[in-house]
Amino acid sequence: MTPVSFGPIHPRLFSGQQIKALACALLVSVQGGWWINLAQADSVIPKVETYTLPTGQTLYIKEDHSQPIITIDTWVKTGSVNENDKINGVSHFLEHLLFKGTNLYKPGVIDRLLESRGSQFNAATSDDFTHYYITTATPYFKETLKLHADMMLNAAIPASELPQERKVVQEEINRANDNPDRQLYTELAKLMYGQHGYAYDTLGPKENIASIPRDSILEYYHYWYQPQNFNTIIVGDVNPEEAKKLVTEAFPKPPFLAPKDYQAPQIGLVQPPSAPQAKVLENPSITQSYFALGFLGPAQQKPKDVYALDIALLALGNGKSSRLYQALREAKPLANSVSAGNYTQKYSGLIVINAEAKPENREVVKQEILKQLKQLKANGITQAELDKAKNQYIKDFVFENETTDGTASSIGYNVTIGSLQDYLDHVSNVDKVTLDQVKDALNRYLNFNQAVMVELLPSSLKANLKAESSADLALLQTTESFPIVPSALSPKAPEAIEAAEIDSAIDKKTLSNGMTLISKPRKNSATVAVKLFIKGGQGVETIPGTASLVSTLMMQGTPSRTAEAISRELESKGMSLTVSADEDFIEITGSAIREDLGELFAVLKDVLRNPVFAQDEISKKKEQIHQALAASRDNPSSLAFENLTTALYPHHSYGNEGKRVEANLDLISRQDLLDYYNLYFVPQNMVASVVGNFDEATLQNYLTSLYDSCTSCQRSLISTPPVPALTESKTVTEEKPQLSATWLAQGWLVPPIREQKDYVALKVLNSLLGTGMSSRLFVDLREKQGLAYVVGSMLPTREEKSRFVAYIGTDPANLTRVQNGFNHEITRLQNELVPDKELAEAKSKLRGSFSLAHNTNINQAYYLGFYEVVGAGYEFDKTYPALIEQVTPQDIQRVAKLVFSGPSVLSVVKPTAVTPSPARK
């Protein structure tokens, strides 16, 4: 479904993005893996109301009140496929003429009226359809709909306007013919489609536009521009029933004028060529060679094949990580451009691979493309390629449906060449594609005995075009029998991939700008994860909320990029970049495929070095934080943890949460933010952790470019202040009305990670006491006594004293029993040695969860950088499992006595007590 610049879509006044929206239901441009939750993607497709009006017109309405705008988009079920030799080009010519007025709106009035309302309007013609849309403000909807309907049904096509418009369209054809890509495509279509209507050029020949009689134009118009041939889509700020009534009134059925000469052709599915075909053309105005290879693809009526081939062609030739790009642009710079796509229509599809290269490279380019296609057909794609393509496909679908006109185009395209269900099921259809389906579709559609190859060469080569065409034909005829040459880009069997997955050693170095770099190359990985830790975070802020506000504002704009521009740049490449604040650091996280790493760093550098901290954004983010804090307290468990944390750290910034932040947030000035940023955002205070497929020297260049080099870089002395000890135990109780459960969280301060022996023993203790369904709290309080559904314990890792927390949600009547249960299990740990078997199981559980937490480059980069920045050293990531194994029952008992003998904080959130009404006397 991928659009192509030289394809059959013709715009009247369309931008590039709008052309793409019309060319296909989805815009597919894979530049990397941008992962989307499937449920989130499904949620962008709300209900579409469908009505069949008495005239036969089909109306689709999608209500969207997010903005006071409405798009009206009518798709006419005709395009160049319904033309013949004499009137080829009439569909597109008519598209122009419809804007020339009606009996109600004289020439020029339609444009002026719509523009005076600030409306956006346009039209486009393709093989299967012609469509017209207007996006306008809600108050003008009724007026605009009336105009739109009158233009569709009552076009005057004034004779006085024809001479000038003929010249306009002829000049348009001239410009199109000067485009070598279009010249290539036009010839490819003629050879592929033969006598089928898809062989016609949508623009038509200049001679037809110059001579087609007005009567012929009117006959075609009156035949096709009838309500029963209209799919009208309305998206936006409308009431469906009211809109239906207005459309019914605006589109009455006009009298049908039987044509005298025009006969609609009988159109069926395109049949594939009976033999391979090749043709070489020349053009005196070009200096490069152009190549296109086409295969007949599936029509929209075969959605499983369409989606499978879309995915395959994404892997083959879309984006810098694609196979063709890597082979012809990265490995060897042989082609100026190369791409592949699957273009879906009503009566067929068209798989096209095209390339542009210097003439001297064209033979090797052709050979490499054929080799890649053979390998793709034989082996299919990899799981990583499948996952990446699916997510990019869905991402583009979500992005396309963010606007009313984009949504209308998506719906219109699908219902005109297929059905509404194709639109509604798009996300699930993409998700269902399997590797086997892809391979099966490739085997059925990549038939070199039915392929068409076209080349366009500079006339200066003085090539023998007949001989060149024969040579290309011979190449196609022998390709099926070519042996498959192993390629580094070919998919490997799962066993081979696993065997080849050898990670290079982790390296740590200090860069010339003072930044610490920890890198772990993974050559078999498709992506690169970048973590940049800025030491300090919440732990060093002097006004609660400063670190969080700084991190939130980092992505809100630079002098050269607005927040929207940053987001669009990242999304268009499938990259991600986020900034967040933690107790001990601010963390910047980025990910991209290897080929886009430089572009990721370009955005990262701008965000890192040039945040604007605009006052309007500061105010907006403060309000958003206020709202988020208030909302979090609607959840009683969140409130219990908030109260626990602030009470455990009454005089330390680790406790800067909830109400404490809320009370101080409005006191933070822009200068406070700048002071924090200037103090902590220096390279000597940063740890970069990078894992994935990267070149080490290139990576270092990217990172050193973030800041200037320093001759005598001072090592950062920034660290989180020590946490004061608790002097006494405390209970914090908060009541909320109408709660059905009581939440209890009890916490103790514990040693920091640098005290590794105690830290690891406490991690094992946490695994034993409250992690998972085999833990003591779970078994005793839930399984045996049935006192709770949620019960457990946790131990966050911090540079300074952290907290050990046991928690439970229970019936208010069970509060005392739960407290007794907590005390019982804690006392057991202090007084009894843990049995060896139970300890071994707890350690195995901890090691297993730690291993699973390293399943992505992002997670691996996190742990390496995290342990370095909190003072344990990146090596701890490797030694931690062995340290777990060394923990003994005596260690568990020792740390239990150390921690649980000290003061604690008990946080309780419970229902408000109901005061009995006084009895009447």
N, C-alpha and C positions, 0 to 999 in steps of 0.2 A: 504493500500500500504506500510505499515511499514515493513522494513526488519527485519529479525531475525537471530541471529548468527548460529542457527542450521538448517536454512532453506535450500531450494534446490539450492541456488546459490553456484557455486563452483568457486573459483578464482584460477588462475595459480600462479600469483605472486602478488596478490592484497593486498593493504593496507585496513584497516577496512573502511575508508571513501570511497574508491573506490568500495568496495563490496556493500556498501549501495547504491551508485549511480546506480549500476547495478540492484539491487534488486527491485527498484521501481522508478517511475518517480519523486516522491517526497521523501524527507527525512523528516520524521515527528518525532520530539522528543520534546514534549511540556514540558517545565520547567516553564512556566509562560507566562503572557500576554505581548507580545512585539508587539505593534500596528503598522500596516503598512497601509499607504494610498493606497487604491485600485488602483487609477490611477498610482501611482508610481510603483506598482507591475506590472500592465499591460505594463508599458513602458519598462520592461526588456525583453519583448518577441517581438523583431523586426521581420520583414518579413522573412520567411523561403522559399527559392526558391525550387520548386519541379520539377524534371524531370524524365520522364520514358524513359529510353534509349532503343535503338533498340533491345538489348538483353533481355529486360524485367526487367533489374535491375532498382531499384528506387533510385534516388539520391536526397538528401536533403542538401541544402547549406545555411548556415547562415553566412553572411558577418559580420566581426567584426575586425576593424582595430585598436583597442585600444592597441594591443600589436603585435609584429611581430612573432606570433606563429600560428600554424594551427594544428587542430586535425582531423585525418582521422579515422573513426570508422565504420566498416562494421559488420552488424548484419545478421547472417545466421538464416533462419527461421526453425531451428531444434534444438532440445535438447533431453533430455532423454524421453520425451513423445513419440518420434518416434522410440523408441527402442523396442526390444522384449527380452524374457528371455535369449536367447543365446548371444545377443550382448549388454545386459544392461551394460552401462559404456562406450560405444564406442564414444559417443559425447564428453565426457570429455577427454578420451584417445587421440582422434583425435586432440583436442585442443592443447595438448602437442606436438603431432607429426608434426603439421604444422610449428613449429619453427625449425624443423630439416632439412630444406633446400628444394631447388628446383634444376632444372637443371642449372639455372643461379647462384644460391647462395648455395654453398656447406654447409654441416652441420657446425654450429658455425658461419658462415659468417653473417647471418641476425642479430644475437645478437651483434656481434662485430661492424658491420657497423652502426647500429642504435645508439649504445652507443658512438661510436666515434663522432657522430653528436650531442651528448647531448640530444638525443630524449628519451622520455618516452614511453614505449610500454607494452602492456599487453593483456590478454584475460580472458574470464570467460564463464562458462557453466551453464545453468539452465534447467528447464523443457522445456521451450518454445523456447529457443534460445541459440546460441553460438555467442560470438562477440569478435572482435579483434580491438584494437585501437592503434594508434601511435600519439603522440604529438611532433611536431618538429618545428624548426625555419623556417621562411618563405623561406629563400634561398634554403632549402633542400626539399621543398614541392614536386617538380616534381620527384626527385630521390626517395623520400620516398613513394610516391604514386605508382610508378612503382614496387618497392619492395613489397609493401603491396598487390597489385593486383596479382603479380606473386605467392606470398605465398598462397593467397586464391584459385587461379585457378590451380596452377601447383605444388602442394606439392608432393615431391618425396616419402615421407614416406619410407625412405631406410630401407631395411631388417636388415642392420647392426646396426641400431639404436634401433630396437625394444626390444631386450633383456634388455638393460640397462634402457630404458624408462618404460618397464613393472615393473621393480623393484622400480623405482621412484614412480610410481602411486600406487603400492601396499603399499609402506611405507606411502604414503599419506592416504590411506584407513585405515591403522592401527591407525594412529593418530586421524583420524576422529571418528573411532569406540571407541576410548578412551574418547571421549567427551560425557558426560551423556546427555547434551541437544540434541545433534545430535541423540543419541540413542533413546531418547524420541520422537523426531520429526519423525524419520524414521518409528517407529511403528505406530505413529498417522496417517501418510500418508497411510500406508498399510491398516489400518482399514477404513479410511475415503474414499479412492479412489477405493478400491477393484480391479476390473479388468481394470480400466482406467490406461493409461500410466503415470499419475501423481503418481501412487503408486511406481514407480521405483525410487531407490536411484540414484541420478545423478552420483555418483562415481562408482556405480556398485559393484558387489562382486569381491573379490580378484581372485576367480577362473576364472571368465570371462577375467579379465585383463591378467591373466597368459596364457590363452589358445586361446583367440580369434585370428583366422588366419589373416595374412596380407591381404589376398584376401577379407575377409569379411569387414575389415576396408576400403579397397579401394572401394569396392562396395558402402558402405554407403557414403563415401566421394564423389564419382563421381555422386551419385544420388542427394545429397543435395547441394553440393558446386558448384552450377550453378548460373549464374548472375540473373536469374529470381527469385531466392530465397534470393537475397541479398538486404538489405537496407543499403546503404552507406551514412553516414552523414559526411559532412565536415563543420567545424566551425572555423572561424578565419580570418586571414589576406589574403583573396583570392578575386579574381574577379570571380563572379559566372559563367559567360560565358566561361572564360578561364578554370576554374576548370572543367566544364562540358565536354569541349573538351578533356582535359587530362584524365578524368575518362573513357570517351568513348574509347579512344585509349588504355588505360591501361587494360581494362576489356573486351577483345573480347570474343565472345561466344565459349567455347571449344566444341569439339565433345561430344555428350552424349553417355556414355557407359551404355547400358542397364544392370541392375544387373541380375545375375543368381539366386541368392538365396534370396536377400533382397527384401521384399515387405513393402512399407510404409503403416502403419496402418491407418484405417479410424477412425478419432478421432472426437468425439462430445462432447457436454457439459457434465460435470460430473453430475450424478444423486445423490441426497442425499441418505444416508443410509435409509433402510426401518425401522430400529429399532435402539435404542441406543446401543452402544457397549462400553465395558470397558475391560481393560487389565492391569494387574500389573506385572511388570518385576523386576528382581533383578540384582544387579551388585556387585561383591565382592570388587571392588576397591573404592567404594564411602562410605561416612559416612552420607551424607544428603539425604533427600527424594526429589524427583523431580516429578512435577505434570504438566500435560497439559490437557486442555479441548478444544476441537475443534468443530466448527460448519461450515457447508459448506456455503461459502459466494458467492457474485455475481461475475461473470466474468467481464472483462473490458467492454464488450458490454452493460453493464447496469450501465452507469456512475453515474446516480442519486443515485442508491443504494450504489455504491462504496464510493462516497463522504460522504453520510450520515453516513455510518458505520465507515469510517475513523474518522469522527468527534466524533462519539459515543465512539469508542475505545480509542481515545485520552483522553476523559474525564474519562473513566473507569480505564485505566491502563498505562498511559504514563506520567512520571514525578512525582515529589514529591507532587504536588497538586492533583493528581488523586485520585479517590475514593479508589481504591485498596491499593495504597500506604498509604493513610491516615489510612485506616482500619487495615492493616496488618503490617505496619512499624511504623507509628506514634502513633496511639491510643494505640495499643498493639504491641510490637515487636515480632510478631509471625513468620514472614517470613524473610528469608535472602534476597530474591528478589521476586518481583512480577511485571508482565507486561501483557499488552494486545495489540493485533494488528490485523489489517485486511490486509491480504496478497493477492494481486490481481494478477491473471494469465489470460491466454487467454481463457481457457475453464471452469474456476471456480475461486472462491476465497476461502480463508480459514481464518476463525476467530479463533484466538488462544489466550487462557489465560494460562499463565504458571507461576509457582511459585517454589521456592526452600525453604525448611524449615527443621528444625530439625525433625527427625522422630516422636518425641513425640508431635509435633505441627501439624502434617499433617492433622489430622482429623478436627481440628478447622479451619485450613486454607481452606480446601475444603468447609466446611460449609459456611464460610464467603464469599468465592468467589461465591458460588451458590446464597447466599442471595443477594449479590450486583448485580449479573446478573438479578435476579428476579425483584429487585427494578428498575434497569435500564430499563428493558423491560416494566414494568408496567407504569413507570412515565416519561421515557425519560430523557433528560438532561436539565439543566437550561440555561437561556439566557446568563448568565455569562460564563458558560462552552462553549457554542456555540461560543461566541465572541472570547474567548481565543484560542480555537482550530482553528478557522478560521485564525486568525492572525498568529498563529505559523505555520500553514500549509503554508500560503502564504510566510511568512518569510523564511521558509526552501526552498521553490521553488525559491525565489529570490536568496538566497545564493547559491543554487546548480547551478544556471545559471550565476554565476559570472565568471566561468572559461570555457575555450573552451571544455575541456574534460567532465566537468559536464554537459554542455549544450548538447553536442553530446550524452551523455548517456541518458539524459532526452528525447531528441527527438527519439533516437533509441529505447528505451524501449516502448514508446507510439506507434510508427508506426509499431512495430513488433507484439505487442499483441493487438493493437487497431488501432488508426489512428492518423494522424498529427493533426487533429482537437482536439483530446483529449489533446494534448500538448498546442495548441494555446488557447484553452478555459479553461485551468486549473484554472486560477485565477477567472474567472467569474463563473465557476462551483462551486468552493468552496464558493464564496460569495452568491450564490443562495440557499445554503442549509438552510432549515428552521427547526424549532423545530418539526413541524409535520412530515416532511420527515424523520427526525432521528427516531422518535418514530414509524413511520410506518415500516421503515426498520428493526428496532430491533424486532418488533412483528413478522415479516415474517421470519427472519433469525435465531433468537435465539430460536430454536425449540429443547427442551431438549429430545424429542422423536426421534431425528435424530442426537444427539450429540455423540461424541467419547471422552472417558476419558482414559488417560494412566498415570500410575504411575511407577516410577523407585525407588526401595527401596534398601538399603544396604543389602547385603546377611547376614550380621551379625545379622539382626533382626530375621532370620529364620522364615519369615512369610509364611503362607499358601497362596501361590500365587493364587490358584484357588478360595479359599474362599474370599480373598481380592478382586479379580476381580468380584466375584458375589456381594459382598457388594457394590462396586462402581457402578455396573450396577443397582442394586436396588435403589441406591441413585439417579441416573439419572431418573429412571422410575417414581419416586415419586416427583421429583422436580417441575414438572408442577403444581402439586396440593398443593405445600407448600403455606401456608398463608404468605403474605408479612409482615415482621416485620418492624415497623417504625425505621428509622435510621437517625441519625443526618446528615448523608451524602446524604440522599435522597433529590431530588428536592422538594422545597416547592411551593405551589401555589403562584401566585403573591400577593394575599391578605395576605397570611401568612408571606411572606417575608417582606411586607411593615409594617405589624403590629409588626414584631420582630425587625425592624430596630431601635433599641434604642441605641443611642450613649452614651458612658460613659462621665463623666464630663471631661472637659479640665483641665489639671494639668500643673503647672509650678514649676520647681525646679532648683536649682543650683547643678550641679554634683560635685563630689569630685575633678575633674580636673579644675573646674572653669567655665565649659561650661553651658550655660542656655538651659534647655530642656523644650519644650512645647509639650505635648503629648495629643492626642485625640484618644482613642481606639474606633474602630468600628468593633465589633465582627462579624457582618454579612457581612463584606466586604471580598473580595477575595484577596485584595492586600494591600500593605503598601507603603506609600509615605514618603520619607525622604527629607527634605529641610535643608540645612546647610548654614546659612547666616554668612559671614565674614564681619564685619562692616568696612566701609571705601570706597571700590570700587573706582570709578572714582573720587569721591569727595575729596579724600585725596592724589591723585597722584601729584608728583612734576614735572614730565615730561609727557605731554599728550600722552596717549596711553599705559601707563604702566599697568594699571589694566586690560585692554582688552588683552594685550599680555600675562600677567601672567595667566589669566583664560584660554586662548587658549592653552597654553603650559602645563597646568596641566595634560591633558589627553594624552600627547605625549610621555610618557614613564617614568619608574622608574628603579632603578637598577635591579629589578627582573622581570619586565614586560615591553615589548616593547609596543608601541602604538597599534600595530596590536594585540598583545596578550591580551591587555586590552579589545579591542573591541570584539575579538572572545570569550573571557571568559564571557563577559556580554551577547552577542548575543546567545551563546549556552544555556544559562539559561533563555533567555527571559527577562533579566533584562535591565534596562537603567540607565545610569549615565552621567550627563552633567555638565559642568561648564561654567558660563557666568558672565559678569561684568555689573553692573548697576551704576547709579550715586552714590548711598549710600552704596553699598555692592557688594561683589562677592558672587554668589549663586551657590551652588552645589545641584543638584537635582538627586535623585535616586528613583527607584521604583522596586518592586519585589513582588512576592507572599510571603505569610508568611513563607513558608517552606524554601525559598531561601534567607531570610533576612540576615542570617549569612554570606552567600557567597557574598552578596552585600556589606556588611560592610568590608569584607576582601579586596575587591577591593578598596572600598572607603578609607580605612585606608592607603593603599599603595599609592594611588593617592594623598591623602591629606598630608601625612607625607614625601613622598620621591620623589617629582618631580625632574627630572634630569636637566631641562632647558638646554638641549644640544645646543651647538652653531649652529650646522647645522639646528636644528629645529627652533631656533630663527630666523635665516636668512630666512628660508622657510616661516615661519609665517608672518614675516614682509612683504615679497613680496606679500603674499596672501592678507594681509590687504591693502596694497597699491592698489592692483588690485580691491579689493572690494569697496574701497572708490571711486576710479575712476569710476567704473561701476555705483555706486549709483548716481553719478552726471549726468549720462545720463538721469535720470528721473527728469524732472523739478520740480516736487513736492518735491522730496527728497532734491534737491538743495535749494528750498525755505525754508524748515524747517531747514536745516543745517545752512544757513546764518542767520536765525532768532535766533537760539539757541546761536550761537557764539556771536551775537551782544547783546543779552540779558545778557550774562555772559562774558563780555570782560575781566574781571580780576578774574574769578572764574572757577574752574575745571569742574563745570557743563557744561561749554561751550567747553569742550575738545572733539570736534567732527570734522569730515571732514578735512578741510584744516589745521586746527590747529594740529590735530594728524599727518597728512601727513608730515607736516613740521618738526615734532619732533621725528617721529618714529625711524628713523635711528640713532638718538642720544642715544637711550636706549641701555645700555650695559647689559651683563649678570649679572654683579654685581648689577646694578640697580634693576633688577628683583629679585635677591636674597635678596637685602635689603628690598624691598617691602614685599616679602613673609615672611621674618623673623620678620618683624615688626608687620604685621597684622594677620598672620596665627598663632594665639595663642588661646588656648581654652577660655580664659577669654573674648576674642573679638568675640566669636561665639554664635549664637543662633541656636539650632537644633529644628526643628518643624516636628513632626512625626504624621501622621494620617493613621489609617487603622487597620488591624487585627494583633495585636502583643501582646506579653506578656510583661507587663511593666518591670518586673525585668530583663528579657532577653534583652530588648531594652536598659535599663540603663547600663547593662554590656557591650553591644556593644559600646555604646557611651563613657563610661569611659575608655574603652580599647584604644581609639584613642589617648589619651594623658595620661601622668603620673599624679597621684594625687598631689595636692599641699596643704600644711598645712595652709597657709594663703594667699589664692588666692586674688590677687589684682583685683578689679573691673575695667573693661576696661573704660578708659577715652577718648577713640578715638571717635571723632565725626567729621562730615563734617563742615568745616569752614563756618562762616556766609557769606551770599551773599551780596556784596556791592549794595547799591541802585543805580538805574539808575538816572542820573542827568539831562538828557534831552532826548527828543524823537529823533528818528533816522530812516531814510529810507535807506535800503540796496537794491540796484537794480543790477541785473545781467542779461545780455542778452545772448541768445543762438540763433544761426541761425536756420531758418526754423521751428520754433515752430508754432503750430496752436492755442495754448492757452496760456494765461497768468495765472500764479499762484501767488496768494496773500496770505500771512500769517501775521497776526498782533498779537503781543504778549505783555503782561504786566506781571510784576513780582507780585506774590501773596503770602500771608502768608503761612508759613509751616504748616504741619499737627498738630503740637503740639498746635497751636492756633485753637482749635477744633471748636469753634462756627463759626468763620469766614470760616474755611476750609469747614465745612459741608454746610454752606450757599452758598458758591461758587460752591460746587458740585451740589446743586439744581439749582443754576443759570445756570450752564453749561448744565444741563438736559433741562432746559426751553429754552435756547437760541439756542443751536446747536447740540443736540443729537436726532437723529431720524427724521422721516418724519413729526412729529407734532411740531417740534421746530420752533421758530420764524424765524431763518435764512432760514431754508428750505422752509417754507411756503411763506415767503415774496420774497426772491431772486430767488427761483427756481419755486415754484408752481405759484405764481402770476405774476412775471416779466420774468420768463424764462431765467434768466441770467447765469445759471450754471447747470451742472449735479451733480458735487460734491461740497457740501458746508456743513460746520459744525463748531463745536468748541470742544476743549479738555482741560482737566486740569489734568496733571500728578500729582501724590502724591510724595512729597519729604520731606526729613528731614529738609532742609532749604528752602528758598524761591523758590517756583515753578513758573510755568508760565501758564497763561491763554491764549489760542491761538484760534483765529477765522481764518478760512481758506476757500478758494474758488478757483476753476479753472474756468476760463471764457474766452470768446472771447476777444482778445486784445482791441477791440473797446468798450468793456463794463467796462473797468477798473475804470473810474471815477464813473459810476453809482454804481458799486459794493462798492467802498469806501464810497460813500454816503449812501448806504444801511446799511453797517456796523455801520456807525456813527449814523444813525437814530435809529437802534435797541438798541444801547448802551445808547443813550440819553433817550430813553423810560424807560429803566431799572433804570436810575438815577433819573428820574423826576416823574415817575408814579408807583404807587403800583400795583403789579401783581394781577390780579383778583383771587379770592379764588379758583374758579374751575380750572383755568389754573395752578395755583400753586399745587393743589392737584394732577392733572394729571402728572405734572413734578416730583413730589415726588414719586408717585406710579411707574412711569417709572424707576426712579433711584433705588428704593427698589427692583423692580422686576429683573432688570439687575444684581444687586448685589447678589440676591439670586441665580439666574441661574449660576452665575460665581463660585458657590460653589458646582457644580455638580460632582466633582471628588475629590478623596483623595489628588491628587497633588495640586489642586486649594485651597482646604481647608488648607493644610499645608502651602501653599504660604502665604495666608492672615494672618494666625496666626503668622508666623515668620516675615513677612514683617512689620506688624504694630508694633511688638515688637522692631525690629531693627531700625525703623525710629523714635522711641520715643513716639508713641501713646500708646503702651502697647497692648499685645495680646487681652485684654478684649474689645478693640475697635471693633473687629470683631463682637462681640455680641451686643454692644451698638449702633453701627452705624445706623441701621435702625430706632431705637427710636429717635436718634438725628436728622435724616432726617425729621421725623414727626414733630419735634418741630420747624422747620424753619417757619418763618412768612413772610408775604409780606414786612414788615418793615426790616427784616434781609436782604432780597434780595436787597432792595433799598440801605441799608447801605453799604453793601459790594460792590455794583456796584459803588457807589460814591467813596469808599475807593480805589478801584483798577483802575477804568477807568478814574479817574481824574488825575492820575499820568502819567508819561512819558511812552511811548510805542516804540516798534520797528516794523516798517513795512518792510517786506521782499517781494520783487517782482522779479519774474523771467519771462521775456517776450521775444518776438522775437527781434532779432537784427533789428534795424531800417535800412531800405533800403535807401541808399543815391542816389538820382536821378542822372543819368548821365548828364554831362553838355551838353547843346544844342549846336549843330554844328552851326558855323557861315556860 
